[in-house]
Amino acid sequence: MTIVKYKTNIQCTGCIKSLTPVLNNLDNIDSWKVDLESSNRILEVDLDDNDKETVFNAVKGLGFEIEEIS
């Protein structure tokens, strides 16, 4: 299990609504959440492997900015 945090530009619940089916369909994600209260809009993902690129590409593919921070 690997927890990865990303800085994003996810702004609102509408953004999360568009993100939900994409992230929920990724096989290597156990859970995820977005902290909309944070100025960095932190996306925290619990992976069952080390394939961080899958998450990065999925979020980027929806048009959001994403940068791994830990």
Predicted model as a PDB file, atoms N, CA, C, CB and O in Angstrom, pLDDT in the B-factor column:
MODEL        1                                                                  
ATOM      1  N   MET A   1       0.843  -1.173   0.000  1.00 83.00           N  
ATOM      2  CA  MET A   1       0.000   0.000   0.000  1.00 83.00           C  
ATOM      3  C   MET A   1       0.890   1.238   0.000  1.00 83.00           C  
ATOM      4  CB  MET A   1      -0.960  -0.003   1.217  1.00 83.00           C  
ATOM      5  O   MET A   1       1.821   1.359   0.797  1.00 83.00           O  
ATOM      6  N   THR A   2       0.579   2.155  -0.915  1.00 92.00           N  
ATOM      7  CA  THR A   2       1.341   3.383  -1.065  1.00 92.00           C  
ATOM      8  C   THR A   2       0.388   4.563  -1.052  1.00 92.00           C  
ATOM      9  CB  THR A   2       2.177   3.365  -2.363  1.00 92.00           C  
ATOM     10  O   THR A   2      -0.568   4.599  -1.826  1.00 92.00           O  
ATOM     11  N   ILE A   3       0.638   5.522  -0.184  1.00 95.00           N  
ATOM     12  CA  ILE A   3      -0.175   6.733  -0.171  1.00 95.00           C  
ATOM     13  C   ILE A   3       0.608   7.828  -0.880  1.00 95.00           C  
ATOM     14  CB  ILE A   3      -0.551   7.159   1.291  1.00 95.00           C  
ATOM     15  O   ILE A   3       1.747   8.132  -0.526  1.00 95.00           O  
ATOM     16  N   VAL A   4      -0.028   8.410  -1.890  1.00 96.00           N  
ATOM     17  CA  VAL A   4       0.606   9.449  -2.695  1.00 96.00           C  
ATOM     18  C   VAL A   4      -0.266  10.703  -2.630  1.00 96.00           C  
ATOM     19  CB  VAL A   4       0.810   8.977  -4.178  1.00 96.00           C  
ATOM     20  O   VAL A   4      -1.493  10.631  -2.692  1.00 96.00           O  
ATOM     21  N   LYS A   5       0.398  11.850  -2.503  1.00 97.00           N  
ATOM     22  CA  LYS A   5      -0.330  13.118  -2.489  1.00 97.00           C  
ATOM     23  C   LYS A   5       0.073  13.944  -3.703  1.00 97.00           C  
ATOM     24  CB  LYS A   5      -0.056  13.903  -1.176  1.00 97.00           C  
ATOM     25  O   LYS A   5       1.240  14.010  -4.088  1.00 97.00           O  
ATOM     26  N   TYR A   6      -0.943  14.569  -4.288  1.00 97.00           N  
ATOM     27  CA  TYR A   6      -0.729  15.398  -5.466  1.00 97.00           C  
ATOM     28  C   TYR A   6      -1.334  16.781  -5.226  1.00 97.00           C  
ATOM     29  CB  TYR A   6      -1.347  14.734  -6.729  1.00 97.00           C  
ATOM     30  O   TYR A   6      -2.417  16.906  -4.653  1.00 97.00           O  
ATOM     31  N   LYS A   7      -0.631  17.804  -5.667  1.00 97.00           N  
ATOM     32  CA  LYS A   7      -1.179  19.150  -5.717  1.00 97.00           C  
ATOM     33  C   LYS A   7      -1.972  19.241  -7.016  1.00 97.00           C  
ATOM     34  CB  LYS A   7      -0.047  20.257  -5.636  1.00 97.00           C  
ATOM     35  O   LYS A   7      -1.479  18.846  -8.072  1.00 97.00           O  
ATOM     36  N   THR A   8      -3.202  19.761  -6.944  1.00 97.00           N  
ATOM     37  CA  THR A   8      -4.041  19.838  -8.143  1.00 97.00           C  
ATOM     38  C   THR A   8      -4.715  21.210  -8.232  1.00 97.00           C  
ATOM     39  CB  THR A   8      -5.107  18.713  -8.137  1.00 97.00           C  
ATOM     40  O   THR A   8      -4.526  22.070  -7.372  1.00 97.00           O  
ATOM     41  N   ASN A   9      -5.490  21.387  -9.272  1.00 97.00           N  
ATOM     42  CA  ASN A   9      -6.336  22.575  -9.390  1.00 97.00           C  
ATOM     43  C   ASN A   9      -7.812  22.178  -9.368  1.00 97.00           C  
ATOM     44  CB  ASN A   9      -6.008  23.351 -10.687  1.00 97.00           C  
ATOM     45  O   ASN A   9      -8.655  22.876  -9.932  1.00 97.00           O  
ATOM     46  N   ILE A  10      -8.117  21.073  -8.726  1.00 96.00           N  
ATOM     47  CA  ILE A  10      -9.500  20.635  -8.559  1.00 96.00           C  
ATOM     48  C   ILE A  10     -10.193  21.653  -7.643  1.00 96.00           C  
ATOM     49  CB  ILE A  10      -9.579  19.163  -7.961  1.00 96.00           C  
ATOM     50  O   ILE A  10      -9.763  21.870  -6.510  1.00 96.00           O  
ATOM     51  N   GLN A  11     -11.261  22.270  -8.141  1.00 94.00           N  
ATOM     52  CA  GLN A  11     -11.838  23.425  -7.455  1.00 94.00           C  
ATOM     53  C   GLN A  11     -13.124  23.173  -6.672  1.00 94.00           C  
ATOM     54  CB  GLN A  11     -12.099  24.468  -8.440  1.00 94.00           C  
ATOM     55  O   GLN A  11     -13.392  23.864  -5.689  1.00 94.00           O  
ATOM     56  N   CYS A  12     -13.916  22.197  -7.093  1.00 95.00           N  
ATOM     57  CA  CYS A  12     -15.272  22.136  -6.527  1.00 95.00           C  
ATOM     58  C   CYS A  12     -15.822  20.713  -6.588  1.00 95.00           C  
ATOM     59  CB  CYS A  12     -16.216  23.101  -7.277  1.00 95.00           C  
ATOM     60  O   CYS A  12     -15.173  19.789  -7.080  1.00 95.00           O  
ATOM     61  N   THR A  13     -17.031  20.572  -6.074  1.00 93.00           N  
ATOM     62  CA  THR A  13     -17.668  19.252  -6.099  1.00 93.00           C  
ATOM     63  C   THR A  13     -17.993  18.812  -7.528  1.00 93.00           C  
ATOM     64  CB  THR A  13     -18.948  19.265  -5.254  1.00 93.00           C  
ATOM     65  O   THR A  13     -18.063  17.615  -7.807  1.00 93.00           O  
ATOM     66  N   GLY A  14     -18.191  19.769  -8.427  1.00 95.00           N  
ATOM     67  CA  GLY A  14     -18.417  19.413  -9.831  1.00 95.00           C  
ATOM     68  C   GLY A  14     -17.187  18.761 -10.438  1.00 95.00           C  
ATOM     69  O   GLY A  14     -17.291  17.812 -11.215  1.00 95.00           O  
ATOM     70  N   CYS A  15     -16.013  19.285 -10.073  1.00 96.00           N  
ATOM     71  CA  CYS A  15     -14.755  18.682 -10.529  1.00 96.00           C  
ATOM     72  C   CYS A  15     -14.629  17.262  -9.987  1.00 96.00           C  
ATOM     73  CB  CYS A  15     -13.541  19.539 -10.086  1.00 96.00           C  
ATOM     74  O   CYS A  15     -14.238  16.343 -10.705  1.00 96.00           O  
ATOM     75  N   ILE A  16     -14.963  17.099  -8.723  1.00 96.00           N  
ATOM     76  CA  ILE A  16     -14.873  15.781  -8.102  1.00 96.00           C  
ATOM     77  C   ILE A  16     -15.857  14.820  -8.761  1.00 96.00           C  
ATOM     78  CB  ILE A  16     -15.144  15.874  -6.588  1.00 96.00           C  
ATOM     79  O   ILE A  16     -15.566  13.634  -8.921  1.00 96.00           O  
ATOM     80  N   LYS A  17     -17.007  15.333  -9.135  1.00 96.00           N  
ATOM     81  CA  LYS A  17     -18.008  14.504  -9.802  1.00 96.00           C  
ATOM     82  C   LYS A  17     -17.473  13.982 -11.133  1.00 96.00           C  
ATOM     83  CB  LYS A  17     -19.306  15.300 -10.024  1.00 96.00           C  
ATOM     84  O   LYS A  17     -17.745  12.838 -11.496  1.00 96.00           O  
ATOM     85  N   SER A  18     -16.724  14.792 -11.859  1.00 96.00           N  
ATOM     86  CA  SER A  18     -16.161  14.322 -13.129  1.00 96.00           C  
ATOM     87  C   SER A  18     -14.981  13.384 -12.903  1.00 96.00           C  
ATOM     88  CB  SER A  18     -15.724  15.509 -13.988  1.00 96.00           C  
ATOM     89  O   SER A  18     -14.701  12.515 -13.730  1.00 96.00           O  
ATOM     90  N   LEU A  19     -14.300  13.562 -11.795  1.00 96.00           N  
ATOM     91  CA  LEU A  19     -13.131  12.752 -11.472  1.00 96.00           C  
ATOM     92  C   LEU A  19     -13.508  11.368 -10.920  1.00 96.00           C  
ATOM     93  CB  LEU A  19     -12.263  13.488 -10.465  1.00 96.00           C  
ATOM     94  O   LEU A  19     -12.789  10.390 -11.128  1.00 96.00           O  
ATOM     95  N   THR A  20     -14.627  11.303 -10.225  1.00 97.00           N  
ATOM     96  CA  THR A  20     -15.018  10.083  -9.514  1.00 97.00           C  
ATOM     97  C   THR A  20     -15.086   8.830 -10.389  1.00 97.00           C  
ATOM     98  CB  THR A  20     -16.344  10.295  -8.873  1.00 97.00           C  
ATOM     99  O   THR A  20     -14.472   7.827 -10.024  1.00 97.00           O  
ATOM    100  N   PRO A  21     -15.791   8.827 -11.511  1.00 97.00           N  
ATOM    101  CA  PRO A  21     -15.851   7.568 -12.287  1.00 97.00           C  
ATOM    102  C   PRO A  21     -14.491   7.142 -12.827  1.00 97.00           C  
ATOM    103  CB  PRO A  21     -16.824   7.718 -13.448  1.00 97.00           C  
ATOM    104  O   PRO A  21     -14.217   5.948 -12.953  1.00 97.00           O  
ATOM    105  N   VAL A  22     -13.643   8.109 -13.145  1.00 97.00           N  
ATOM    106  CA  VAL A  22     -12.324   7.785 -13.702  1.00 97.00           C  
ATOM    107  C   VAL A  22     -11.442   7.144 -12.631  1.00 97.00           C  
ATOM    108  CB  VAL A  22     -11.641   9.058 -14.270  1.00 97.00           C  
ATOM    109  O   VAL A  22     -10.848   6.091 -12.865  1.00 97.00           O  
ATOM    110  N   LEU A  23     -11.355   7.770 -11.465  1.00 97.00           N  
ATOM    111  CA  LEU A  23     -10.498   7.218 -10.410  1.00 97.00           C  
ATOM    112  C   LEU A  23     -11.082   5.930  -9.838  1.00 97.00           C  
ATOM    113  CB  LEU A  23     -10.305   8.245  -9.289  1.00 97.00           C  
ATOM    114  O   LEU A  23     -10.337   5.011  -9.499  1.00 97.00           O  
ATOM    115  N   ASN A  24     -12.397   5.856  -9.730  1.00 97.00           N  
ATOM    116  CA  ASN A  24     -13.004   4.634  -9.193  1.00 97.00           C  
ATOM    117  C   ASN A  24     -12.803   3.437 -10.115  1.00 97.00           C  
ATOM    118  CB  ASN A  24     -14.490   4.849  -8.955  1.00 97.00           C  
ATOM    119  O   ASN A  24     -12.860   2.296  -9.658  1.00 97.00           O  
ATOM    120  N   ASN A  25     -12.569   3.673 -11.397  1.00 96.00           N  
ATOM    121  CA  ASN A  25     -12.362   2.575 -12.340  1.00 96.00           C  
ATOM    122  C   ASN A  25     -10.911   2.142 -12.465  1.00 96.00           C  
ATOM    123  CB  ASN A  25     -12.870   2.968 -13.685  1.00 96.00           C  
ATOM    124  O   ASN A  25     -10.621   1.161 -13.148  1.00 96.00           O  
ATOM    125  N   LEU A  26      -9.990   2.854 -11.818  1.00 96.00           N  
ATOM    126  CA  LEU A  26      -8.589   2.431 -11.844  1.00 96.00           C  
ATOM    127  C   LEU A  26      -8.409   1.267 -10.877  1.00 96.00           C  
ATOM    128  CB  LEU A  26      -7.635   3.612 -11.477  1.00 96.00           C  
ATOM    129  O   LEU A  26      -8.797   1.354  -9.712  1.00 96.00           O  
ATOM    130  N   ASP A  27      -7.818   0.178 -11.363  1.00 95.00           N  
ATOM    131  CA  ASP A  27      -7.686  -1.038 -10.563  1.00 95.00           C  
ATOM    132  C   ASP A  27      -6.719  -0.905  -9.396  1.00 95.00           C  
ATOM    133  CB  ASP A  27      -7.245  -2.162 -11.436  1.00 95.00           C  
ATOM    134  O   ASP A  27      -6.842  -1.629  -8.408  1.00 95.00           O  
ATOM    135  N   ASN A  28      -5.763   0.006  -9.494  1.00 94.00           N  
ATOM    136  CA  ASN A  28      -4.734   0.055  -8.449  1.00 94.00           C  
ATOM    137  C   ASN A  28      -5.041   1.045  -7.322  1.00 94.00           C  
ATOM    138  CB  ASN A  28      -3.414   0.411  -9.068  1.00 94.00           C  
ATOM    139  O   ASN A  28      -4.201   1.251  -6.446  1.00 94.00           O  
ATOM    140  N   ILE A  29      -6.223   1.658  -7.326  1.00 96.00           N  
ATOM    141  CA  ILE A  29      -6.586   2.601  -6.273  1.00 96.00           C  
ATOM    142  C   ILE A  29      -7.504   1.926  -5.259  1.00 96.00           C  
ATOM    143  CB  ILE A  29      -7.268   3.851  -6.870  1.00 96.00           C  
ATOM    144  O   ILE A  29      -8.561   1.401  -5.609  1.00 96.00           O  
ATOM    145  N   ASP A  30      -7.080   1.950  -3.993  1.00 95.00           N  
ATOM    146  CA  ASP A  30      -7.931   1.428  -2.920  1.00 95.00           C  
ATOM    147  C   ASP A  30      -8.896   2.504  -2.438  1.00 95.00           C  
ATOM    148  CB  ASP A  30      -7.074   0.913  -1.743  1.00 95.00           C  
ATOM    149  O   ASP A  30     -10.064   2.213  -2.177  1.00 95.00           O  
ATOM    150  N   SER A  31      -8.420   3.754  -2.317  1.00 97.00           N  
ATOM    151  CA  SER A  31      -9.274   4.870  -1.915  1.00 97.00           C  
ATOM    152  C   SER A  31      -8.616   6.167  -2.350  1.00 97.00           C  
ATOM    153  CB  SER A  31      -9.528   4.864  -0.378  1.00 97.00           C  
ATOM    154  O   SER A  31      -7.425   6.205  -2.658  1.00 97.00           O  
ATOM    155  N   TRP A  32      -9.408   7.226  -2.369  1.00 97.00           N  
ATOM    156  CA  TRP A  32      -8.874   8.538  -2.718  1.00 97.00           C  
ATOM    157  C   TRP A  32      -9.775   9.616  -2.138  1.00 97.00           C  
ATOM    158  CB  TRP A  32      -8.745   8.696  -4.255  1.00 97.00           C  
ATOM    159  O   TRP A  32     -10.950   9.379  -1.858  1.00 97.00           O  
ATOM    160  N   LYS A  33      -9.205  10.812  -1.962  1.00 97.00           N  
ATOM    161  CA  LYS A  33      -9.993  11.946  -1.497  1.00 97.00           C  
ATOM    162  C   LYS A  33      -9.295  13.224  -1.920  1.00 97.00           C  
ATOM    163  CB  LYS A  33     -10.192  11.903   0.044  1.00 97.00           C  
ATOM    164  O   LYS A  33      -8.089  13.243  -2.165  1.00 97.00           O  
ATOM    165  N   VAL A  34     -10.079  14.297  -2.001  1.00 97.00           N  
ATOM    166  CA  VAL A  34      -9.540  15.612  -2.345  1.00 97.00           C  
ATOM    167  C   VAL A  34      -9.858  16.561  -1.208  1.00 97.00           C  
ATOM    168  CB  VAL A  34     -10.125  16.139  -3.697  1.00 97.00           C  
ATOM    169  O   VAL A  34     -10.999  16.632  -0.752  1.00 97.00           O  
ATOM    170  N   ASP A  35      -8.856  17.287  -0.748  1.00 97.00           N  
ATOM    171  CA  ASP A  35      -9.047  18.296   0.292  1.00 97.00           C  
ATOM    172  C   ASP A  35      -9.314  19.637  -0.385  1.00 97.00           C  
ATOM    173  CB  ASP A  35      -7.801  18.380   1.241  1.00 97.00           C  
ATOM    174  O   ASP A  35      -8.383  20.339  -0.782  1.00 97.00           O  
ATOM    175  N   LEU A  36     -10.601  19.986  -0.513  1.00 95.00           N  
ATOM    176  CA  LEU A  36     -10.974  21.248  -1.151  1.00 95.00           C  
ATOM    177  C   LEU A  36     -10.708  22.446  -0.249  1.00 95.00           C  
ATOM    178  CB  LEU A  36     -12.440  21.219  -1.546  1.00 95.00           C  
ATOM    179  O   LEU A  36     -10.716  23.584  -0.718  1.00 95.00           O  
ATOM    180  N   GLU A  37     -10.475  22.211   1.027  1.00 95.00           N  
ATOM    181  CA  GLU A  37     -10.177  23.296   1.966  1.00 95.00           C  
ATOM    182  C   GLU A  37      -8.733  23.761   1.835  1.00 95.00           C  
ATOM    183  CB  GLU A  37     -10.451  22.848   3.402  1.00 95.00           C  
ATOM    184  O   GLU A  37      -8.418  24.903   2.173  1.00 95.00           O  
ATOM    185  N   SER A  38      -7.866  22.904   1.357  1.00 94.00           N  
ATOM    186  CA  SER A  38      -6.458  23.240   1.181  1.00 94.00           C  
ATOM    187  C   SER A  38      -6.280  24.157  -0.029  1.00 94.00           C  
ATOM    188  CB  SER A  38      -5.612  21.961   1.019  1.00 94.00           C  
ATOM    189  O   SER A  38      -6.949  23.984  -1.047  1.00 94.00           O  
ATOM    190  N   SER A  39      -5.390  25.118   0.084  1.00 95.00           N  
ATOM    191  CA  SER A  39      -5.112  25.997  -1.061  1.00 95.00           C  
ATOM    192  C   SER A  39      -4.459  25.224  -2.204  1.00 95.00           C  
ATOM    193  CB  SER A  39      -4.206  27.165  -0.633  1.00 95.00           C  
ATOM    194  O   SER A  39      -4.520  25.652  -3.356  1.00 95.00           O  
ATOM    195  N   ASN A  40      -3.837  24.091  -1.892  1.00 95.00           N  
ATOM    196  CA  ASN A  40      -3.190  23.259  -2.909  1.00 95.00           C  
ATOM    197  C   ASN A  40      -4.095  22.157  -3.438  1.00 95.00           C  
ATOM    198  CB  ASN A  40      -1.935  22.645  -2.347  1.00 95.00           C  
ATOM    199  O   ASN A  40      -3.678  21.347  -4.266  1.00 95.00           O  
ATOM    200  N   ARG A  41      -5.341  22.125  -2.957  1.00 96.00           N  
ATOM    201  CA  ARG A  41      -6.326  21.131  -3.443  1.00 96.00           C  
ATOM    202  C   ARG A  41      -5.690  19.743  -3.511  1.00 96.00           C  
ATOM    203  CB  ARG A  41      -6.875  21.537  -4.847  1.00 96.00           C  
ATOM    204  O   ARG A  41      -5.584  19.146  -4.582  1.00 96.00           O  
ATOM    205  N   ILE A  42      -5.274  19.248  -2.362  1.00 97.00           N  
ATOM    206  CA  ILE A  42      -4.519  18.002  -2.287  1.00 97.00           C  
ATOM    207  C   ILE A  42      -5.396  16.791  -2.618  1.00 97.00           C  
ATOM    208  CB  ILE A  42      -3.910  17.842  -0.896  1.00 97.00           C  
ATOM    209  O   ILE A  42      -6.435  16.563  -1.998  1.00 97.00           O  
ATOM    210  N   LEU A  43      -4.948  16.031  -3.603  1.00 97.00           N  
ATOM    211  CA  LEU A  43      -5.542  14.736  -3.933  1.00 97.00           C  
ATOM    212  C   LEU A  43      -4.678  13.678  -3.263  1.00 97.00           C  
ATOM    213  CB  LEU A  43      -5.637  14.506  -5.501  1.00 97.00           C  
ATOM    214  O   LEU A  43      -3.491  13.551  -3.564  1.00 97.00           O  
ATOM    215  N   GLU A  44      -5.283  12.918  -2.349  1.00 97.00           N  
ATOM    216  CA  GLU A  44      -4.562  11.850  -1.657  1.00 97.00           C  
ATOM    217  C   GLU A  44      -5.098  10.520  -2.152  1.00 97.00           C  
ATOM    218  CB  GLU A  44      -4.706  11.971  -0.103  1.00 97.00           C  
ATOM    219  O   GLU A  44      -6.302  10.269  -2.113  1.00 97.00           O  
ATOM    220  N   VAL A  45      -4.193   9.671  -2.616  1.00 97.00           N  
ATOM    221  CA  VAL A  45      -4.576   8.398  -3.217  1.00 97.00           C  
ATOM    222  C   VAL A  45      -3.867   7.262  -2.499  1.00 97.00           C  
ATOM    223  CB  VAL A  45      -4.247   8.377  -4.727  1.00 97.00           C  
ATOM    224  O   VAL A  45      -2.663   7.320  -2.250  1.00 97.00           O  
ATOM    225  N   ASP A  46      -4.628   6.234  -2.171  1.00 97.00           N  
ATOM    226  CA  ASP A  46      -4.092   5.034  -1.555  1.00 97.00           C  
ATOM    227  C   ASP A  46      -3.988   3.973  -2.648  1.00 97.00           C  
ATOM    228  CB  ASP A  46      -4.989   4.547  -0.354  1.00 97.00           C  
ATOM    229  O   ASP A  46      -4.997   3.425  -3.093  1.00 97.00           O  
ATOM    230  N   LEU A  47      -2.754   3.689  -3.077  1.00 96.00           N  
ATOM    231  CA  LEU A  47      -2.508   2.746  -4.172  1.00 96.00           C  
ATOM    232  C   LEU A  47      -2.156   1.374  -3.621  1.00 96.00           C  
ATOM    233  CB  LEU A  47      -1.381   3.256  -5.089  1.00 96.00           C  
ATOM    234  O   LEU A  47      -1.562   1.262  -2.548  1.00 96.00           O  
ATOM    235  N   ASP A  48      -2.521   0.335  -4.353  1.00 94.00           N  
ATOM    236  CA  ASP A  48      -2.102  -1.012  -3.943  1.00 94.00           C  
ATOM    237  C   ASP A  48      -0.838  -1.460  -4.680  1.00 94.00           C  
ATOM    238  CB  ASP A  48      -3.232  -2.016  -4.194  1.00 94.00           C  
ATOM    239  O   ASP A  48      -0.411  -2.609  -4.567  1.00 94.00           O  
ATOM    240  N   ASP A  49      -0.249  -0.529  -5.437  1.00 94.00           N  
ATOM    241  CA  ASP A  49       1.039  -0.769  -6.077  1.00 94.00           C  
ATOM    242  C   ASP A  49       1.785   0.562  -6.154  1.00 94.00           C  
ATOM    243  CB  ASP A  49       0.861  -1.405  -7.503  1.00 94.00           C  
ATOM    244  O   ASP A  49       1.396   1.519  -5.485  1.00 94.00           O  
ATOM    245  N   ASN A  50       2.832   0.642  -6.944  1.00 91.00           N  
ATOM    246  CA  ASN A  50       3.605   1.882  -7.056  1.00 91.00           C  
ATOM    247  C   ASN A  50       3.381   2.599  -8.384  1.00 91.00           C  
ATOM    248  CB  ASN A  50       5.078   1.585  -6.887  1.00 91.00           C  
ATOM    249  O   ASN A  50       4.195   3.433  -8.780  1.00 91.00           O  
ATOM    250  N   ASP A  51       2.305   2.289  -9.062  1.00 93.00           N  
ATOM    251  CA  ASP A  51       2.029   2.872 -10.374  1.00 93.00           C  
ATOM    252  C   ASP A  51       1.370   4.249 -10.229  1.00 93.00           C  
ATOM    253  CB  ASP A  51       1.127   1.930 -11.200  1.00 93.00           C  
ATOM    254  O   ASP A  51       0.158   4.391 -10.394  1.00 93.00           O  
ATOM    255  N   LYS A  52       2.178   5.245  -9.922  1.00 94.00           N  
ATOM    256  CA  LYS A  52       1.688   6.606  -9.722  1.00 94.00           C  
ATOM    257  C   LYS A  52       1.315   7.274 -11.042  1.00 94.00           C  
ATOM    258  CB  LYS A  52       2.736   7.439  -9.000  1.00 94.00           C  
ATOM    259  O   LYS A  52       0.492   8.189 -11.067  1.00 94.00           O  
ATOM    260  N   GLU A  53       1.911   6.825 -12.123  1.00 94.00           N  
ATOM    261  CA  GLU A  53       1.663   7.423 -13.435  1.00 94.00           C  
ATOM    262  C   GLU A  53       0.223   7.223 -13.893  1.00 94.00           C  
ATOM    263  CB  GLU A  53       2.613   6.836 -14.463  1.00 94.00           C  
ATOM    264  O   GLU A  53      -0.323   8.078 -14.590  1.00 94.00           O  
ATOM    265  N   THR A  54      -0.393   6.124 -13.519  1.00 95.00           N  
ATOM    266  CA  THR A  54      -1.777   5.865 -13.906  1.00 95.00           C  
ATOM    267  C   THR A  54      -2.689   6.954 -13.367  1.00 95.00           C  
ATOM    268  CB  THR A  54      -2.234   4.487 -13.401  1.00 95.00           C  
ATOM    269  O   THR A  54      -3.546   7.466 -14.087  1.00 95.00           O  
ATOM    270  N   VAL A  55      -2.507   7.306 -12.110  1.00 96.00           N  
ATOM    271  CA  VAL A  55      -3.315   8.363 -11.492  1.00 96.00           C  
ATOM    272  C   VAL A  55      -2.997   9.698 -12.158  1.00 96.00           C  
ATOM    273  CB  VAL A  55      -3.054   8.442  -9.958  1.00 96.00           C  
ATOM    274  O   VAL A  55      -3.900  10.448 -12.528  1.00 96.00           O  
ATOM    275  N   PHE A  56      -1.709   9.985 -12.307  1.00 96.00           N  
ATOM    276  CA  PHE A  56      -1.288  11.247 -12.922  1.00 96.00           C  
ATOM    277  C   PHE A  56      -1.924  11.411 -14.299  1.00 96.00           C  
ATOM    278  CB  PHE A  56       0.249  11.309 -13.034  1.00 96.00           C  
ATOM    279  O   PHE A  56      -2.496  12.458 -14.602  1.00 96.00           O  
ATOM    280  N   ASN A  57      -1.824  10.376 -15.131  1.00 96.00           N  
ATOM    281  CA  ASN A  57      -2.350  10.452 -16.494  1.00 96.00           C  
ATOM    282  C   ASN A  57      -3.877  10.542 -16.516  1.00 96.00           C  
ATOM    283  CB  ASN A  57      -1.893   9.239 -17.297  1.00 96.00           C  
ATOM    284  O   ASN A  57      -4.439  11.226 -17.370  1.00 96.00           O  
ATOM    285  N   ALA A  58      -4.551   9.866 -15.596  1.00 97.00           N  
ATOM    286  CA  ALA A  58      -6.013   9.913 -15.548  1.00 97.00           C  
ATOM    287  C   ALA A  58      -6.498  11.315 -15.182  1.00 97.00           C  
ATOM    288  CB  ALA A  58      -6.554   8.883 -14.539  1.00 97.00           C  
ATOM    289  O   ALA A  58      -7.427  11.834 -15.800  1.00 97.00           O  
ATOM    290  N   VAL A  59      -5.879  11.917 -14.194  1.00 97.00           N  
ATOM    291  CA  VAL A  59      -6.293  13.259 -13.758  1.00 97.00           C  
ATOM    292  C   VAL A  59      -5.927  14.289 -14.825  1.00 97.00           C  
ATOM    293  CB  VAL A  59      -5.629  13.630 -12.400  1.00 97.00           C  
ATOM    294  O   VAL A  59      -6.729  15.165 -15.148  1.00 97.00           O  
ATOM    295  N   LYS A  60      -4.730  14.182 -15.364  1.00 97.00           N  
ATOM    296  CA  LYS A  60      -4.283  15.089 -16.423  1.00 97.00           C  
ATOM    297  C   LYS A  60      -5.183  14.954 -17.655  1.00 97.00           C  
ATOM    298  CB  LYS A  60      -2.808  14.800 -16.798  1.00 97.00           C  
ATOM    299  O   LYS A  60      -5.481  15.946 -18.320  1.00 97.00           O  
ATOM    300  N   GLY A  61      -5.607  13.741 -17.952  1.00 96.00           N  
ATOM    301  CA  GLY A  61      -6.466  13.486 -19.097  1.00 96.00           C  
ATOM    302  C   GLY A  61      -7.828  14.169 -18.997  1.00 96.00           C  
ATOM    303  O   GLY A  61      -8.479  14.415 -20.012  1.00 96.00           O  
ATOM    304  N   LEU A  62      -8.249  14.468 -17.790  1.00 96.00           N  
ATOM    305  CA  LEU A  62      -9.511  15.182 -17.585  1.00 96.00           C  
ATOM    306  C   LEU A  62      -9.313  16.692 -17.658  1.00 96.00           C  
ATOM    307  CB  LEU A  62     -10.124  14.801 -16.237  1.00 96.00           C  
ATOM    308  O   LEU A  62     -10.275  17.452 -17.552  1.00 96.00           O  
ATOM    309  N   GLY A  63      -8.069  17.126 -17.838  1.00 97.00           N  
ATOM    310  CA  GLY A  63      -7.788  18.548 -17.984  1.00 97.00           C  
ATOM    311  C   GLY A  63      -7.372  19.256 -16.713  1.00 97.00           C  
ATOM    312  O   GLY A  63      -7.241  20.480 -16.703  1.00 97.00           O  
ATOM    313  N   PHE A  64      -7.162  18.509 -15.639  1.00 97.00           N  
ATOM    314  CA  PHE A  64      -6.722  19.115 -14.384  1.00 97.00           C  
ATOM    315  C   PHE A  64      -5.202  19.168 -14.333  1.00 97.00           C  
ATOM    316  CB  PHE A  64      -7.272  18.331 -13.176  1.00 97.00           C  
ATOM    317  O   PHE A  64      -4.513  18.352 -14.944  1.00 97.00           O  
ATOM    318  N   GLU A  65      -4.697  20.147 -13.591  1.00 97.00           N  
ATOM    319  CA  GLU A  65      -3.264  20.201 -13.315  1.00 97.00           C  
ATOM    320  C   GLU A  65      -2.993  19.264 -12.145  1.00 97.00           C  
ATOM    321  CB  GLU A  65      -2.784  21.672 -13.000  1.00 97.00           C  
ATOM    322  O   GLU A  65      -3.799  19.175 -11.218  1.00 97.00           O  
ATOM    323  N   ILE A  66      -1.879  18.579 -12.183  1.00 97.00           N  
ATOM    324  CA  ILE A  66      -1.524  17.647 -11.116  1.00 97.00           C  
ATOM    325  C   ILE A  66      -0.012  17.594 -10.980  1.00 97.00           C  
ATOM    326  CB  ILE A  66      -2.100  16.235 -11.393  1.00 97.00           C  
ATOM    327  O   ILE A  66       0.717  17.554 -11.971  1.00 97.00           O  
ATOM    328  N   GLU A  67       0.445  17.593  -9.732  1.00 97.00           N  
ATOM    329  CA  GLU A  67       1.876  17.537  -9.441  1.00 97.00           C  
ATOM    330  C   GLU A  67       2.065  16.707  -8.175  1.00 97.00           C  
ATOM    331  CB  GLU A  67       2.488  18.977  -9.276  1.00 97.00           C  
ATOM    332  O   GLU A  67       1.465  17.004  -7.142  1.00 97.00           O  
ATOM    333  N   GLU A  68       2.889  15.678  -8.251  1.00 95.00           N  
ATOM    334  CA  GLU A  68       3.128  14.854  -7.075  1.00 95.00           C  
ATOM    335  C   GLU A  68       3.909  15.652  -6.043  1.00 95.00           C  
ATOM    336  CB  GLU A  68       3.884  13.563  -7.453  1.00 95.00           C  
ATOM    337  O   GLU A  68       4.899  16.305  -6.372  1.00 95.00           O  
ATOM    338  N   ILE A  69       3.458  15.596  -4.786  1.00 95.00           N  
ATOM    339  CA  ILE A  69       4.167  16.302  -3.724  1.00 95.00           C  
ATOM    340  C   ILE A  69       4.707  15.351  -2.659  1.00 95.00           C  
ATOM    341  CB  ILE A  69       3.252  17.323  -3.082  1.00 95.00           C  
ATOM    342  O   ILE A  69       5.583  15.740  -1.886  1.00 95.00           O  
ATOM    343  N   SER A  70       4.209  14.121  -2.598  1.00 77.00           N  
ATOM    344  CA  SER A  70       4.787  13.116  -1.685  1.00 77.00           C  
ATOM    345  C   SER A  70       4.244  11.752  -1.992  1.00 77.00           C  
ATOM    346  CB  SER A  70       4.504  13.469  -0.222  1.00 77.00           C  
ATOM    347  O   SER A  70       4.609  10.779  -1.334  1.00 77.00           O  
TER     348      SER A  70                                                      
ENDMDL                                                                          
END                                                                             
